[in-house]
């Protein structure tokens, strides 16, 4: 027999045998997928951000399908639209999602602070932090090399004037940037809040002033003027208890360095909802 023809026959035979083995294995060892879990997974946005408390969208979908009592409103990026779809699939009552957005507790841009050295190396905040805490005078502030930018699925973050800035109108509150930031200056909060402390430095006021003109000096004027006791100075840094805050703006008005910001932090979902209501009018 022709050697080439023999080789072709052998290869084809092996391929056919492997195909048969795989088909048989899939029948005997295959795991049946819960149809309900599959439907729920299709509803989820696929960000795999972990904001729901599970490893990813697959984990959350499986938990909802197999376990009782799992809340249907844990998907922050999916917001109310996803929660409604899940509640319909499971046949349970709809639960409203508390929309969230990411904010940055640092406003130490090139107009408020300066560098202590010129960093030359891997363009990563994590890498720069390993070298004397980064190139900025303030070791608590934004390093500005964009680790948070690289993980944002909404392109809601950019680097401007040397620091990261978040466009909350694009933010879905997934929290990926919060997990990625080596400085821990990014947090996720309810997008109904209107007050933000734009500093993360816990050093004494005199030291902070030498490093950043926007830094909190721990003077406690905000604490003394808050009518509901929602803001306190802990470890030389003003901190807001949003459960008490009434957005009266007194803390910002009395801050001598202007590190308390008053703004509309509405996230993407709120703008989408507003546009939807306008379209239905």
N, C-alpha and C positions, 0 to 999 in steps of 0.2 A: 504493500500500500504506500501511496505517496506520503512522505514524512510530513509535509505541510498540511495535507488533508487530515492526517492522523492527529496532528496538534490541534487543528480547528475543532475536530470531533471531541477530543478530550476536554478542551476549554469549555465548549458548549455544554457538555455533559455535567461538568463540575458546576457551571452556572445554574443549570436546571435543577440539579440536586440541592444547591444552596437555596434556591427560590422555594422549593417544596418544603425544606426544613424551616424556613422563615415563616411560611404560611401556616404550617402546623403549629409552630411555637406561638404565633400570634393568637391562635385559637385557644390553646391550652393555658398560656401564661398571660394573656392580655387582661388588663384591668378595665372593667367597665366604668366608663365615665358617667358621673351623675349628670343627667340631662339638665337638671335645675342649675347645677353649678356652671355648666356651659353657657346657659342663657344669661346668668348673672355676670359671668366673665365678659360676655359680649357688651354688656352695659357699661362696664368700668372703663375709664380712660386709658389704662395701660401705662401710666406713669411709673408704677412700681416704686413709689416714693416712700411707702411705709407710714404715711400719716395716719392710716387707719389702725396702726398697731400691729399689723401683720407683715410678713416678709415681703409681700407684693400683692398684686391684684389676684393672682391665682390662689394665694393663701386665704385672702379675704373672701373670695367667691366660694371656696370650699367650706370655710367655716360657716358662712351664711346658709349654705345648702344642707350641711350635716349637723349643725348644732342649734339648739334652741336658745333664744334670748340674746342672740348677737344683734347689736343695733344696726339698722339699715342706713344710718346717716353718718357713718364714719369716713366716707370718701370725701375729703375736703376738696380736691381738684374737681371732682364730678359735680359737687354742689347739689342743689335740690332736684335738678333734672335726673341725675343718676339715682338719688334716693327714692324718687317716685317710681322709677322703673323697677328697682329692686323690690320695693314694697308690693308692687302689683304682681310680680313673679311669685313672691312668697305668700301673697294673700294676707298681708299684715297692714296695720295702720301706718300711714306715712309720717315720718319724723323729720322735722326741719333741720337742715344742715347749718351749723354756725360757720359762715364763711370767714376765712382767715387770710392774712397777707403777711409777707415777710418785711421786716424793717431793719435798718442798720443803725446801731448805736454808736455811730462815729461820724463826725462832720469835719474831721481833721484833714481837709484837702490842702492843696498847695498854697492857699490863701491864709490858712490858719496855723500851719505847722511847717516844718522843714525836715530834711533828711540829715541823718548823722553820718551817713557814708554812702558811697555809690556801690550798689549791689550789681555784681556781674555773675550770672549763674543761670540755673534752670528757672524759667519764668513760671514759677509756681509759688503761691503764698506759703504752702507747707514747707517747701525747700528753703525759702528765704527766712522763715521763722527759725529754722535750725541754725542759722548763722547770726548769732547775737540778737535774736528776736526780730529780725527784719531790718530794713534800712531807715526807718523813720525814727525821729527823736522820741516819739511816744511808743512805748512797747506794747501798749494796750489797743492801739488803733488799727485801722484798716491798712493792710500791707499793699493792696492795690494791684496785685498781679493776676487777678481774675479767676481764681479757683471756683468761686461762686458762679461766675459767668458761664463757665464750661459745663455746669450741671443743670442750668436753668432750662427747662423744656419749653418755656414761653418767650425766651429772649427778652425777659423783663429786666435784666440787669446789665449795666454797662459800667465801664471805668471812665470817670470824668474827673479832671483836675487831680488825678492821682489816687482817687478812692472809688469804691464801688457805690453805685447809686441804683435804687430800685424804682421802676415805674410801676407803682401799685395797680395802675389801670390795666396792666397786662398780667399781674400776678394772680395765681390760683391758690396760693398758700400750701403748696406741696411740701415745703420744708426741706427740700434737697440742699438748698444753699446753706441753711442753718447747720445741717450735718457736715457739710464740706468745709466750712470756714474754720481754720485753725485758731483764729483769734477769739472765736465765740462771741462775735459782735453782732451776729444776725440772729434775730428771734422771730417767731411767728406769733402774731396776736390777732384778736378779733378785728375785722375791718370796720367795726363801728366806732372804734376808739379814735380820738382826735389829738392826743397828747403823746409826745415822745421825747425821752431824754437821749440826746445825740452824743453821748459820751460813755466810755467804758473804763475810764482810768480811775483806779482806787487809791492813787497816791495822794499825799497831802496837797492842799490847794497851792501852796507856794511852789511846789515842784511841778505841778500840772501847768501853772501859768508860764513856766520857763519852756515848756514843750509845745503847748497848743493854746492859742487864744480863745478857742471854743470849748475848752475842757471844763468840766465841773470842778469847782473849787471847794465844794462841801460847806458853803457858807450857811446853809439851812434857811435862807430867806424863803425858798419855795415851801419848805416844810412849815414854817411859821405862818405863812399867809394862806395855806390851803384850808378852806372852811370845813372840810369833811375828813381831814387827816389821811388823805389818799396818797400823799407823797412824803417819804421820809429819807433821811440821809443815813446810809449804812456803809461802813468802810469808806467814808469820804466821798460817796457817790449817791446822787439822788436816784431814788427808785420809786416807781409808781405802782400802787395797788389798784388795778383796773376794776376790781369788784366794788371799790369805793368811789372811784373817779366820776365826777359829774360834768367834766369838760368845761369848767367855769373859766379856764385860762388864767387864773390868778398866779399859778406857779410860773408860767412863761412871762407874764408881765413883770414879775419881781425878780427874775433871774438876771443878775448883773453881767453875766458873760454871754447870755443868749443861747445856752446849750439845750434849752427846752423848746421843742418845736411844736407849733400848733398847725395842723394841716388836715386835709381830707384824705384819709388813707383807704378810700373805697377800692376794693379789688375788682378784678375782671368780671366776676359773677354779678356784682351789683350793677355794673354798667350794662351787661347783657340783659339783665332783668328790666332795667330802666328802658332800654331800647325796645324790648319786647312789649312793654306796657304802652309805650308811645305808638308803636305800630298797630296795637289793638284798639286804640282810641278812635 
